[in-house]
Amino acid sequence: MKSTADEIAEGMAVKLASSYVVKPGDTISWLAAQSGSTVQEILAANPGVVPTKLHPGQTLVVPAKNQHHKPGQPQPPHPTPTQPHQSQHFDMEAEVGRAAGKYGLNPEVLKALIFVESSNNPHADSGQAKGLTQLTPAAAKHVGVTDPFDPVQSIHGGAMWLASAMQEAGRLRGAGHHNQLAHALMIYHAGMPAVQEWVLAGSPAGGFGQVGSLTLNYAKKILEMSGVV
């Protein structure tokens, strides 16, 4: 006969956790999807981990999705994440470094942009924008990206698009280097006409026209994450 305690325990969801050694190409979002956890849960289980700065060999605690089990029975095994298909030939950090060097960008800014745009998920699809750097079809065509879900194409295409935005930002009134980068990120997010209109309006802190708090906070977050303040 079951005790009340056994009956209660049978219905309890037990959160399992195990360690995982980071491999080239791994991202927090991919790890969350593989383990049935969430990005927030993984970050909470690993204080101090910076999502954009994972490195091969790093050990993370990975919570698994809730599992129901009966006391006295073996717990279900924690699912072991399998490598992303592209990780055998794709190193995100190295590719970001190559793209940043090629287009004269700060690699930390490019890494932060990728995380803010897609949470490092190469399959991110918001409908109008796709891939790691969330290029729209028009932007992808402009920078020669034929497959936005190809992480290498997306990184280099996004870098080229941001470098183009930097050139446009340099023509805006009052664009010192720091302002130029902030303006370029805003152009990446909202487009040159909207940012130009905002600047001509005196760059109001609350936004203007098509440049609202979403665009302003987008640029601010990337600058803060990359250490450019």
C-alpha positions as CSV (number, residue, x, y, z in Angstrom):
1,M,0.0,0.0,0.0
2,K,1.4,3.4,-1.0
3,S,2.0,6.0,1.7
4,T,0.9,9.5,1.2
5,A,4.5,10.6,0.8
6,D,5.0,8.0,-2.0
7,E,1.9,9.3,-3.8
8,I,3.1,12.9,-3.6
9,A,6.6,11.9,-4.7
10,E,5.3,10.0,-7.7
11,G,3.7,13.2,-9.0
12,M,6.7,15.4,-8.4
13,A,8.7,16.7,-11.4
14,V,12.4,16.2,-10.7
15,K,14.8,18.5,-12.6
16,L,17.9,16.6,-13.6
17,A,21.2,18.2,-14.4
18,S,24.5,17.0,-15.7
19,S,27.7,18.5,-16.9
20,Y,28.6,19.1,-20.6
21,V,31.9,20.0,-22.1
22,V,31.6,22.7,-24.8
23,K,32.7,21.8,-28.3
24,P,33.5,24.1,-31.3
25,G,30.3,25.5,-32.7
26,D,28.2,25.0,-29.6
27,T,25.9,27.8,-28.5
28,I,23.7,28.2,-25.4
29,S,20.5,28.2,-27.5
30,W,21.5,25.0,-29.2
31,L,22.4,23.4,-25.9
32,A,19.0,24.4,-24.5
33,A,17.1,22.9,-27.4
34,Q,19.1,19.6,-27.2
35,S,18.6,19.2,-23.4
36,G,14.9,20.4,-23.3
37,S,15.9,23.2,-21.0
38,T,15.9,27.0,-21.7
39,V,18.6,29.6,-22.3
40,Q,17.6,31.3,-19.0
41,E,17.8,28.0,-17.0
42,I,21.3,27.2,-18.4
43,L,22.6,30.7,-17.6
44,A,21.0,30.5,-14.1
45,A,22.8,27.2,-13.5
46,N,26.1,28.7,-14.7
47,P,26.7,32.0,-13.0
48,G,29.2,34.2,-14.7
49,V,29.0,32.5,-18.1
50,V,28.9,35.0,-20.9
51,P,26.7,33.5,-23.7
52,T,28.7,35.1,-26.5
53,K,32.0,33.8,-25.1
54,L,31.7,30.1,-24.8
55,H,35.0,28.3,-25.6
56,P,35.8,24.6,-26.4
57,G,36.7,22.6,-23.2
58,Q,34.5,24.8,-21.0
59,T,32.2,22.7,-18.6
60,L,28.6,23.8,-18.2
61,V,25.9,22.5,-15.9
62,V,22.9,21.6,-18.2
63,P,19.5,21.2,-16.6
64,A,17.2,18.7,-18.4
65,K,13.5,19.0,-19.0
66,N,11.3,17.9,-16.1
67,Q,10.9,14.2,-15.8
68,H,8.4,12.2,-13.6
69,H,9.7,9.2,-11.8
70,K,8.7,6.9,-9.0
71,P,10.9,6.8,-5.9
72,G,13.1,3.7,-5.8
73,Q,13.2,3.5,-9.6
74,P,16.2,4.5,-11.6
75,Q,16.0,8.1,-12.8
76,P,15.7,8.6,-16.5
77,P,19.1,9.3,-18.1
78,H,19.9,12.9,-18.9
79,P,19.9,13.3,-22.6
80,T,23.5,13.8,-23.9
81,P,23.5,16.7,-26.4
82,T,24.8,15.7,-29.8
83,Q,27.0,18.0,-31.8
84,P,25.3,20.4,-34.2
85,H,25.7,19.2,-37.7
86,Q,27.8,22.1,-38.8
87,S,30.1,22.0,-35.7
88,Q,32.5,19.5,-37.4
89,H,33.6,22.2,-39.8
90,F,32.3,25.4,-38.2
91,D,33.9,27.4,-35.4
92,M,31.7,30.4,-34.7
93,E,34.3,32.4,-32.8
94,A,37.0,31.9,-35.4
95,E,34.5,32.7,-38.2
96,V,33.4,35.9,-36.4
97,G,37.1,36.9,-36.1
98,R,37.7,36.3,-39.8
99,A,34.6,38.3,-40.8
100,A,35.4,41.2,-38.4
101,G,39.0,41.4,-39.7
102,K,37.9,41.3,-43.3
103,Y,35.4,44.2,-42.9
104,G,37.2,46.2,-40.2
105,L,34.8,45.5,-37.4
106,N,35.3,44.9,-33.7
107,P,34.8,41.2,-33.3
108,E,33.2,41.7,-29.9
109,V,30.6,43.9,-31.5
110,L,29.8,41.4,-34.2
111,K,29.5,38.6,-31.6
112,A,27.1,40.7,-29.5
113,L,25.1,41.6,-32.6
114,I,24.7,37.9,-33.5
115,F,23.6,37.0,-29.9
116,V,21.1,39.9,-29.7
117,E,19.7,39.1,-33.2
118,S,19.4,35.3,-33.0
119,S,20.7,34.0,-29.6
120,N,23.4,32.4,-31.6
121,N,20.8,30.1,-33.4
122,P,21.7,29.7,-37.1
123,H,18.2,28.5,-37.8
124,A,16.5,31.6,-36.2
125,D,13.6,32.7,-38.4
126,S,11.4,35.7,-37.5
127,G,9.6,35.5,-40.8
128,Q,11.1,38.6,-42.4
129,A,14.7,38.0,-41.3
130,K,16.6,34.8,-41.0
131,G,19.8,33.2,-39.7
132,L,22.5,34.2,-37.2
133,T,22.6,37.8,-38.3
134,Q,18.8,38.0,-39.1
135,L,19.3,39.3,-42.7
136,T,16.1,40.3,-44.6
137,P,15.8,38.9,-48.1
138,A,16.7,42.3,-49.6
139,A,19.8,42.6,-47.3
140,A,20.9,39.0,-48.0
141,K,20.7,39.6,-51.8
142,H,22.6,42.9,-51.4
143,V,25.5,41.2,-49.7
144,G,25.4,38.0,-51.8
145,V,24.1,35.6,-49.2
146,T,22.3,32.7,-51.0
147,D,21.5,30.7,-47.8
148,P,20.8,32.8,-44.7
149,F,20.7,29.6,-42.6
150,D,24.3,28.8,-43.5
151,P,26.2,30.2,-40.5
152,V,29.3,31.2,-42.4
153,Q,27.4,33.0,-45.1
154,S,25.3,34.7,-42.4
155,I,28.2,35.9,-40.4
156,H,30.1,37.3,-43.4
157,G,26.9,38.8,-44.8
158,G,26.0,40.4,-41.5
159,A,29.5,41.8,-41.2
160,M,29.4,43.2,-44.6
161,W,25.9,44.8,-43.9
162,L,27.2,46.3,-40.6
163,A,30.3,47.6,-42.4
164,S,28.0,49.3,-44.9
165,A,26.0,50.7,-42.1
166,M,29.2,52.1,-40.6
167,Q,30.0,54.0,-43.8
168,E,26.4,55.4,-43.9
169,A,26.6,56.4,-40.3
170,G,29.9,58.2,-40.9
171,R,28.0,60.7,-43.1
172,L,25.5,61.6,-40.4
173,R,25.8,64.8,-38.5
174,G,27.8,64.6,-35.2
175,A,29.1,61.1,-35.9
176,G,32.2,60.7,-33.7
177,H,33.5,57.1,-33.6
178,H,31.3,56.1,-30.7
179,N,28.3,57.7,-32.1
180,Q,29.1,56.3,-35.5
181,L,29.0,52.7,-34.2
182,A,25.8,53.4,-32.3
183,H,24.2,54.9,-35.4
184,A,25.5,52.0,-37.5
185,L,23.8,49.5,-35.2
186,M,20.6,51.5,-35.4
187,I,20.8,51.6,-39.2
188,Y,21.3,47.8,-39.1
189,H,18.1,47.5,-37.1
190,A,15.9,50.2,-38.5
191,G,17.4,51.4,-41.8
192,M,19.2,54.5,-42.9
193,P,16.2,56.8,-43.7
194,A,14.7,56.2,-40.2
195,V,18.0,56.9,-38.4
196,Q,18.7,60.0,-40.6
197,E,15.3,61.4,-39.7
198,W,16.0,60.7,-36.0
199,V,19.3,62.5,-36.1
200,L,17.8,65.5,-38.0
201,A,15.2,65.7,-35.2
202,G,18.0,66.2,-32.7
203,S,18.5,62.6,-31.7
204,P,15.8,62.6,-29.0
205,A,16.4,60.1,-26.2
206,G,12.8,58.9,-26.4
207,G,13.1,58.2,-30.1
208,F,11.5,59.8,-33.2
209,G,9.6,58.5,-36.2
210,Q,10.6,54.9,-37.0
211,V,13.4,55.0,-34.5
212,G,11.7,54.0,-31.2
213,S,12.9,52.6,-27.9
214,L,13.3,49.1,-29.4
215,T,16.0,50.4,-31.8
216,L,17.7,52.6,-29.2
217,N,17.8,49.7,-26.7
218,Y,19.0,47.3,-29.4
219,A,22.1,49.5,-30.1
220,K,22.7,50.1,-26.4
221,K,22.5,46.4,-25.5
222,I,25.1,45.5,-28.2
223,L,27.5,48.2,-27.1
224,E,27.2,47.1,-23.5
225,M,27.6,43.4,-24.2
226,S,30.7,44.1,-26.4
227,G,32.3,46.3,-23.8
228,V,32.1,49.4,-26.0
229,V,30.6,52.1,-23.8
